[in-house]
Amino acid sequence: MTGGRWKDVFFPVVSRFEKASLLRESALQEDLTDWTKYLTEAVVQTCESIGWQSAAKGSKLDTLPIQHFEYLSLDVVAFCSDPGGK
């Protein structure tokens, strides 16, 4: 899946009322901890909806060599579930 198609799935997820209001409120309060948490949840949800596996805080991926929620200090790492897929 190309970045453009991922973005087409991401925007509806992040625009849903529950996510949008949480992101907006944390941004207005300049609470980057919560803002990052809510945005990470939206990214993980987007990855799951297109069939990708992801490792992130609050989303553990057991298939990685080292099983962590956060991998290599990155907020989200995503992998295509089907190696031959797009």
C-alpha positions as CSV (number, residue, x, y, z in Angstrom):
1,M,0.0,0.0,0.0
2,T,1.4,3.3,-0.9
3,G,1.7,6.3,1.5
4,G,-1.2,8.0,-0.3
5,R,-3.6,5.1,0.2
6,W,-2.5,4.8,3.9
7,K,-3.2,8.5,4.3
8,D,-6.7,8.0,2.8
9,V,-7.4,5.5,5.6
10,F,-5.7,7.5,8.3
11,F,-7.7,10.8,7.9
12,P,-11.1,9.2,8.5
13,V,-9.7,7.4,11.6
14,V,-8.2,10.6,13.1
15,S,-11.2,12.7,12.1
16,R,-13.7,10.6,14.0
17,F,-15.3,12.7,16.8
18,E,-13.7,10.8,19.7
19,K,-10.1,11.0,18.4
20,A,-10.5,14.5,16.9
21,S,-11.8,16.0,20.2
22,L,-9.1,14.3,22.3
23,L,-6.4,15.5,19.9
24,R,-7.8,19.0,19.7
25,E,-8.1,19.3,23.5
26,S,-4.6,18.0,24.2
27,A,-3.2,20.3,21.5
28,L,-5.0,23.3,22.9
29,Q,-3.7,22.5,26.4
30,E,-0.2,22.0,24.9
31,D,-0.2,18.5,26.4
32,L,2.2,16.7,24.0
33,T,2.2,13.5,26.1
34,D,-1.6,13.0,25.6
35,W,-1.5,14.3,22.1
36,T,1.2,11.8,21.2
37,K,-0.8,9.0,22.9
38,Y,-4.0,9.8,21.0
39,L,-2.2,10.2,17.6
40,T,-0.3,6.9,18.2
41,E,-3.7,5.1,18.9
42,A,-5.0,6.5,15.6
43,V,-2.0,5.4,13.7
44,V,-2.2,1.9,15.2
45,Q,-5.9,1.7,14.4
46,T,-5.2,2.8,10.8
47,C,-2.5,0.1,10.4
48,E,-4.8,-2.6,11.8
49,S,-7.6,-1.5,9.4
50,I,-5.3,-2.1,6.4
51,G,-3.9,-5.4,7.6
52,W,-0.6,-4.2,8.9
53,Q,1.0,-5.2,12.2
54,S,2.3,-2.5,14.4
55,A,4.4,-2.1,17.5
56,A,3.7,1.1,19.6
57,K,3.1,2.1,23.2
58,G,0.0,0.3,24.1
59,S,0.2,-2.1,21.1
60,K,2.6,-4.9,21.6
61,L,3.8,-6.9,18.6
62,D,5.0,-10.4,19.5
63,T,6.5,-11.2,16.1
64,L,9.5,-8.9,16.5
65,P,12.8,-10.3,17.7
66,I,12.5,-8.3,21.0
67,Q,8.9,-8.2,22.1
68,H,8.2,-4.6,23.1
69,F,5.3,-2.1,22.9
70,E,7.7,0.6,21.5
71,Y,10.4,-0.7,19.2
72,L,13.7,1.1,18.6
73,S,12.4,4.1,20.5
74,L,10.0,4.9,17.6
75,D,6.5,5.8,18.4
76,V,5.1,3.4,15.9
77,V,6.7,0.7,13.7
78,A,4.4,-1.0,11.1
79,F,4.9,-4.1,9.0
80,C,2.8,-5.5,6.2
81,S,1.3,-8.8,7.5
82,D,1.7,-10.4,4.0
83,P,5.3,-10.2,2.9
84,G,4.2,-10.3,-0.8
85,G,1.4,-7.8,-0.2
86,K,1.3,-4.1,-0.8
